[in-house]
Amino acid sequence: MVRVPEVKKRAEINIQTNVKILIKALVVVWFLACIIYVIYLCSLWTRSESLENQTSKPKAKSKNANLIECYKLGRPVPPDGIRLFDVLESDRKPRPGKSIFFHETSCPESGFMILGPRQVCSIESAAKHNPNMDIFVLFTSPRYILRDKVSKDLMRLLVSYDNIFLRNNDMWKYSENSSAAQFLETEQIFESSYFPVHLSDFLRLLSIWKFGGIYMDSDVIVKRTFENLPLNYGGLEEHSARLNNGLIGLDSKGFGPLIGQMFIDDFTKNYNAGGWASNGPELITRVLIKVCNATDLKGIAPEKCKGFKVHPRSMFWAVSWVDANDFFNPDKLTDLETITNNSYSIHVFNHLTKDIMHKVGTNSLYGLMAREHCPLTYNNVGDFL
């Protein structure tokens, strides 16, 4: 005979067991439902993304994409063409403090390496008077040469002077490990109103920061050696206290690299796409005013400028840009010879004088300087220089 309390107790146990089973079943069902719902949401998201990819438009090109591509990739090289080595990939690299740099920053339609006779004259004069320095001519957009079409004047230089090196110059690789690299990535420089000029302003600072040595414009004729001129210098232009950045030298050690870094930092922070001189003469002037803790750089002693020498106007820029045409005028020869007698170089301001057809044999200052300081170019150029 079963007692009533025991029956009641067993019934309670069965109920509790059934409730537990029911709860477990509900949990399993809820868990499975959650998994199914997550799978459903994922499928919807994947489907939506696929539809979006199918219907979305291709990303628009940067408005400067073609220009940037010209400098990154260059033009197709013909079968008989030879692309120049890049300066950083060549066996012969610039020697610290022992190089003179020329930068050619245009991007011609053909990609063929062409230099004008006045550029060649400038390169020859630098090589002739500085035989113990390397002359690096750097092309920012990749260039190639054709075996049978290298200009005769350039070939004569390469054969006659073993210190001239023609190289491509990938500016993105060139600026690595400097604040200039991030600046290039912003593409601000490609917005310039004076693009080749500002690009040259930029790259010359990189060259003298990376290697030390001398940068000079390719419309400069060197009259005497720079080899005995201590590095860390620039020259005043006009009658003002502003320096010209068309010829500037920095040492590869000591304070030279620090000044070079200050130049680059100023360029990247204060870049002005619409100012002709803002990133060039004005930049190096304002940096050196800080270095020298001065308001006027005329006649300032190197001791006050961490050893940087500010040379007087007569050193490099004795003739004003206002009188640039006088270089090619025989009537001005005597006056200009007197003005430039003690100069290390003359600067003919190519952007103002490039259209002057100067006949070889003309008794002008430029004619006399070319005949003496770039004789191979002068004697083989033809009718006009």
Summary of the structure (lengths in Angstrom):
residues: 385
radius of gyration: 34.3
end to end distance: 133.8
largest distance: 145.7
contacts: 1157
relative contact order: 0.11
helix: 48%
strand: 14%
